[in-house]
């Protein structure tokens, strides 16, 4: 028999989880973290993902033509010649058979920004 009690096995009950992915050791659910910080941080992360998605699916650049006279008067309205976006660039590279460059651009512009967020 051990008199100092060093060989005893202690069992500790873990507290019940409130949320499916909540961990009792998570800093997010620690009592010292303010409630507005606790819930605004994931909201900011979600907003960053939404903004990245919006930037990938919107027009990134366009080539436009506007003819004017010497005095600055417009001869034609603004004519869109070509628009660039990540989706159209990927599609055109696939059609042209430039698969390695397409995959590089897809990874660097389409995947990596989301990996960096998380």
C-alpha positions in Angstrom: 0.0 0.0 0.0 1.2 3.5 -1.0 0.7 5.9 1.8 1.2 9.1 -0.2 -1.6 8.4 -2.7 0.6 8.8 -5.7 -0.6 5.6 -7.4 -4.3 6.4 -7.3 -6.2 6.8 -10.6 -8.4 9.9 -10.6 -11.4 10.0 -13.0 -12.7 13.4 -14.1 -16.1 13.9 -15.7 -16.0 16.2 -18.7 -18.8 18.8 -18.9 -21.6 18.3 -21.4 -21.1 20.0 -24.7 -23.5 22.8 -25.7 -22.8 22.8 -29.4 -21.9 19.8 -31.7 -18.3 21.0 -32.3 -17.7 22.9 -29.1 -14.8 21.6 -27.0 -14.5 22.3 -23.3 -10.8 23.2 -23.9 -11.6 25.6 -26.8 -10.5 29.2 -26.2 -13.6 30.4 -28.0 -15.8 29.0 -25.2 -13.6 30.1 -22.3 -15.3 32.2 -19.7 -12.9 35.1 -20.0 -13.7 35.7 -23.7 -16.4 38.3 -24.2 -19.6 37.2 -25.9 -19.4 39.7 -28.7 -15.8 38.6 -29.5 -16.8 34.9 -29.3 -19.4 35.2 -32.0 -18.1 38.1 -34.1 -14.8 36.3 -34.9 -16.5 33.4 -36.8 -18.8 36.0 -38.5 -15.8 37.9 -39.7 -14.3 34.7 -41.0 -17.5 33.9 -42.9 -17.5 37.4 -44.3 -14.0 36.9 -45.6 -15.0 33.7 -47.3 -18.0 35.4 -48.9 -15.8 38.3 -50.1 -13.3 35.9 -51.6 -16.0 34.0 -53.4 -17.5 37.3 -54.7 -14.1 38.4 -56.0 -13.5 35.1 -57.7 -16.9 35.1 -59.5 -17.0 38.8 -60.5 -15.3 40.5 -63.3 -11.7 41.2 -62.3 -10.7 43.4 -65.3 -12.2 44.6 -68.5 -11.0 46.1 -71.8 -13.4 48.9 -72.9 -13.4 51.2 -75.9 -14.7 54.8 -75.8 -14.3 57.0 -78.8 -14.1 60.7 -78.2 -13.6 63.8 -80.3 -10.8 66.3 -79.7 -13.1 68.5 -77.6 -13.9 65.6 -75.2 -17.4 64.8 -76.6 -18.2 61.1 -76.7 -18.7 59.7 -80.2 -19.7 56.2 -78.9 -21.0 54.9 -75.7 -18.6 52.7 -73.6 -18.1 49.4 -75.6 -17.0 46.3 -73.6 -14.4 44.4 -75.7 -13.4 41.8 -73.3 -13.9 40.9 -69.6 -11.7 38.9 -67.4 -12.8 36.8 -64.4 -11.3 33.7 -62.7 -14.1 31.5 -64.0 -13.8 32.6 -67.7 -10.0 32.4 -67.5 -10.1 28.8 -66.2 -12.7 27.8 -68.9 -10.6 29.3 -71.7 -7.4 27.7 -70.5 -9.1 24.3 -70.4 -10.5 24.8 -73.9 -7.0 25.8 -75.1 -5.4 22.8 -73.4 -3.1 24.8 -71.1 -3.9 22.5 -68.1 -0.8 23.0 -66.0 -1.2 26.8 -66.0 -4.9 26.4 -65.4 -4.2 24.2 -62.3 -1.6 26.6 -61.0 -4.0 29.6 -61.3 -6.8 27.5 -59.8 -4.7 26.5 -56.8 -3.1 30.0 -56.2 -6.3 32.1 -56.8 -9.1 29.6 -56.2 -7.9 27.4 -53.3 -5.1 29.0 -51.5 -6.9 32.2 -50.3 -9.5 29.9 -48.5 -6.8 27.7 -47.0 -5.1 30.9 -45.6 -8.3 32.0 -43.9 -8.6 28.8 -41.9 
